[in-house]
Amino acid sequence: MTQIIAAKLKGSAIEAFWAGTSFRLTATVFQPSYACFAVCFGRKPTILVALVFFTAGAVVAALADDFVILLLGRTLQGMGGGGISILTEIIVTDLVPLRVRGVWFGFIGGAVAIGTSIGPVVGGALADNVSWV
């Protein structure tokens, strides 16, 4: 898949590598900040900001015609994705009693695992077989 991205955007394999890494790196860096913002401003406004960053990043990445724009979009997605992941855990911790919290974290982890496994396969199939024209 990274070869397809690199070929379409006329870039190298290392640039395609950074498209995935930029998301994970910024998500990791921004998680502690979102946790602090959730305490200061509340859970709902903070997760809405995270969703806006994630959505804006997805739009920028989808419309990218070179790697600089793609990396910018993936970085914005990472800023939002870090907030979504940490705030999901914080909200579950707030709402779910301790005795069943592990079950809920298991459901969330299962959903993430399924999405991470199936998403690239579906995306690759769509990229190969579906056209905008």
Contacts in CASP RR format, 6 or more apart in sequence:
PFRMAT RR
TARGET T0000
AUTHOR 0000-0000-0000
METHOD contacts of the structure
MODEL  1
MTQIIAAKLKGSAIEAFWAGTSFRLTATVFQPSYACFAVCFGRKPTILVA
LVFFTAGAVVAALADDFVILLLGRTLQGMGGGGISILTEIIVTDLVPLRV
RGVWFGFIGGAVAIGTSIGPVVGGALADNVSWV
1 120 0 8 1.000
1 124 0 8 1.000
1 127 0 8 1.000
2 13 0 8 1.000
2 16 0 8 1.000
2 17 0 8 1.000
2 19 0 8 1.000
3 13 0 8 1.000
3 16 0 8 1.000
4 124 0 8 1.000
4 127 0 8 1.000
5 16 0 8 1.000
5 19 0 8 1.000
5 70 0 8 1.000
6 12 0 8 1.000
6 13 0 8 1.000
6 15 0 8 1.000
6 16 0 8 1.000
9 15 0 8 1.000
9 64 0 8 1.000
9 65 0 8 1.000
9 66 0 8 1.000
9 67 0 8 1.000
9 70 0 8 1.000
10 66 0 8 1.000
11 67 0 8 1.000
15 67 0 8 1.000
15 71 0 8 1.000
16 67 0 8 1.000
18 67 0 8 1.000
18 71 0 8 1.000
19 67 0 8 1.000
19 70 0 8 1.000
19 71 0 8 1.000
19 74 0 8 1.000
20 74 0 8 1.000
22 71 0 8 1.000
22 74 0 8 1.000
22 75 0 8 1.000
22 78 0 8 1.000
23 74 0 8 1.000
23 75 0 8 1.000
23 77 0 8 1.000
23 78 0 8 1.000
23 81 0 8 1.000
24 78 0 8 1.000
26 75 0 8 1.000
26 78 0 8 1.000
26 79 0 8 1.000
26 82 0 8 1.000
27 78 0 8 1.000
27 79 0 8 1.000
27 80 0 8 1.000
27 81 0 8 1.000
27 82 0 8 1.000
27 83 0 8 1.000
27 85 0 8 1.000
28 82 0 8 1.000
30 78 0 8 1.000
30 79 0 8 1.000
30 80 0 8 1.000
30 81 0 8 1.000
30 82 0 8 1.000
30 83 0 8 1.000
31 82 0 8 1.000
31 83 0 8 1.000
31 85 0 8 1.000
31 86 0 8 1.000
32 86 0 8 1.000
34 46 0 8 1.000
34 50 0 8 1.000
34 82 0 8 1.000
34 83 0 8 1.000
34 86 0 8 1.000
34 87 0 8 1.000
35 86 0 8 1.000
35 87 0 8 1.000
35 90 0 8 1.000
37 46 0 8 1.000
37 49 0 8 1.000
38 46 0 8 1.000
38 47 0 8 1.000
38 87 0 8 1.000
38 90 0 8 1.000
43 87 0 8 1.000
43 90 0 8 1.000
43 91 0 8 1.000
43 94 0 8 1.000
46 83 0 8 1.000
46 87 0 8 1.000
47 83 0 8 1.000
47 84 0 8 1.000
47 87 0 8 1.000
47 91 0 8 1.000
49 80 0 8 1.000
50 79 0 8 1.000
50 80 0 8 1.000
50 81 0 8 1.000
50 82 0 8 1.000
50 83 0 8 1.000
50 84 0 8 1.000
50 87 0 8 1.000
51 80 0 8 1.000
51 84 0 8 1.000
52 80 0 8 1.000
53 76 0 8 1.000
53 77 0 8 1.000
53 78 0 8 1.000
53 79 0 8 1.000
53 80 0 8 1.000
53 81 0 8 1.000
54 76 0 8 1.000
54 77 0 8 1.000
54 78 0 8 1.000
54 79 0 8 1.000
54 80 0 8 1.000
54 81 0 8 1.000
54 84 0 8 1.000
56 73 0 8 1.000
56 76 0 8 1.000
57 72 0 8 1.000
57 73 0 8 1.000
57 74 0 8 1.000
57 75 0 8 1.000
57 76 0 8 1.000
57 77 0 8 1.000
57 78 0 8 1.000
58 73 0 8 1.000
58 77 0 8 1.000
60 69 0 8 1.000
60 72 0 8 1.000
60 73 0 8 1.000
60 76 0 8 1.000
61 69 0 8 1.000
61 70 0 8 1.000
61 73 0 8 1.000
61 74 0 8 1.000
61 76 0 8 1.000
61 77 0 8 1.000
63 69 0 8 1.000
64 70 0 8 1.000
64 72 0 8 1.000
64 73 0 8 1.000
88 108 0 8 1.000
89 105 0 8 1.000
89 108 0 8 1.000
92 101 0 8 1.000
92 104 0 8 1.000
92 105 0 8 1.000
92 108 0 8 1.000
93 101 0 8 1.000
96 104 0 8 1.000
END
